[in-house]
């Protein structure tokens, strides 16, 4: 059986990251390949002491938050050990990665914000320059931003031109590629979209402290500004819902939940409020009412959410388009399901073409 290596952002702290990694793995497995995700540390080996000092500083500054984060990290790691096949070795930026070339038939970079220069440390690893050019495939990676800083443009121009099979996750990403390389890139859905609802519910698990009463769920990566809180509180009052905040470290019991619990929390919620791209994705996959907000206090990453909502004709779910009343709890997904199937077909067609699927086994 031929083997594929996935190159993505590693870490045990973000729901979307772990779930997109799992989804891409399962999709590629379904095409007849053996899959491993490369464990890649975005630091150099000699920076380990600096990282150790950073951990000490976190512990000294806020011991309770430090141990809450550690517990959450362990839960995410348990999910990865159970569901994601990763390389035994952790590779670093200063390692000779060419040794991987002979171990795998193809390398797929994606999805997540692997091409966001704020997250990838402008490492050529995320453009697969360490393996033969004909083995490189980009499946729906995200730039996460609408414009690149001038300091990375020359690197990105070179690296993008050397990937024969190129796709991205949002329209702004396709524009960036066109401007840098003159190439047209397919805009494909995040890999989480490629698995159906039943497949995701097989992975779901109820949290030990999950409330028995009806609840409104929130998950905000950029914090919840006061104007958002007011809208959320008013929404909860309409149906007397308990508010569960997954992204607030101060609510430590709820914060210490993993990707499996994330799916279950969304699936059983009365409504979901979020600034998370993957929060919006799972609302659609699980056919739940939701409201999506623009993230506060950060460089705008709204393009991928904007692309998602336009693609599935759900722009009315943007917070600025929502009127707080009982109608918000009603949502019709009948028009979105045919779109979903079409997007899955496009994605699988791209992958089969890139992987020369007739030779897969």
SULWOWO-V486934 format. One record per run of one state. SS is the DSSP state (A for helix, B for strand, O for the rest). FROM is the first residue (numbers start at 1). TO is the last residue. Records with the same first field share a line. If there is no record, write none. Layout:
BEGIN
SS = FROM-TO / FROM-TO
END
This chain:
BEGIN
O = 1-2 / 8-14 / 31-33 / 42-44 / 62-62 / 84-85 / 93-96 / 101-105 / 110-116 / 121-123 / 128-132 / 142-149 / 162-164 / 169-170 / 182-185 / 188-190 / 195-196 / 204-214 / 220-225 / 240-241 / 246-251 / 256-258 / 269-270 / 275-276 / 286-289 / 293-302 / 312-314 / 322-325 / 330-333 / 355-356 / 360-361
B = 3-7 / 34-41 / 86-92 / 106-109 / 136-141 / 165-168 / 186-187 / 215-219 / 242-245 / 271-274 / 290-292 / 318-318
A = 15-30 / 45-61 / 63-83 / 97-100 / 117-120 / 124-127 / 133-135 / 150-161 / 171-181 / 191-194 / 197-203 / 226-239 / 252-255 / 259-268 / 277-285 / 303-311 / 315-317 / 319-321 / 326-329 / 334-354 / 357-359
END
